[in-house]
């Protein structure tokens, strides 16, 4: 079971590195492609096997609807995730949970400005929406998305603390 959370953390970390390479470094570093392949396999694995698969499927679909898969690198990661799911198997999902998480994940993709910019920076909707699921014994949803975000924000912290802007 811990494997799912390790994979979620690593996937979040690699997604953020890929974002950073594409957005802040102008897409220069070729290492972004292996990172996208690795995080794609990881996300595909989570969708196929993890007890919190529904939240990751919803987040992927929300990114499609919000047009956030906007670089070749992230298109590669998404494609690899879908191919991985085809090989490892598609899970059963609760449609109601999927719809709830899809809406929340879509709200997380909205770019807020001004005083509300912190919402875009922290993307709280999916995490807050997963929190009540703990009350019905579905703590994995919250733990899975928080673990992914910890990986994502860990690289963000490394980047702001140790990596100089070029």
Secondary structure, 3 states (H helix, E strand, C coil): CHHHHHHHHHHHHHHHHHHHHHHCCCCCCCHHHHHHHHHHHHHHHHHHHCCCHHHHHHHHHHHHHCCCCCCHHHHHHHHHHHHHHHHHCCCCCCHHHHHHHHHHHHHHHCCCCHHHHHHHHHCHHHHHHHHHHHHHCCHHHHHHHHHHHHHHHHHHHHHHHHCCCC
